[in-house]
């Protein structure tokens, strides 16, 4: 549309449009950064008392042991793993 305007008027309109676009893009980026920072603070606040869990704490009901649990046989020659029974 700016190319259809005569003379320097088209250049001025094109420059103003570019400046407005970049300004809006910067404002959106700052707004998104503020929202992300607020979400991170909220997550830290909400999860402050939740203990970290290791992957081996998920129980395998068929084996009666945690998933990934490995038990050595009495002679030390073989290993039995509950992992092979996972779905």
Phi, psi and omega in degrees: 000321180292332180292338181276347180281147183284143171060221183283350180297318178297319178296321180294318179294318179297317178296318179295322179294319178296315179298319179294320179296312181295320177298318177294322178295318177296317179297319178294321179294318178295318178299317178295321178295320178295317179296317179296318178295318178295321178295322178294317178296318178297318178296317178297319179293317183289330184256014186296331182257007181269121180286151177285141180244139177274157182296341181277000180273353178280121186283144171260106187297332181289322184269341184073015181226162177298150176298140180086359180291133179237133181240129180277142178289168185295330180269356176080006185266341185223157178239142175243132184233138176284346182296328182293343180264005180291147179292000000 
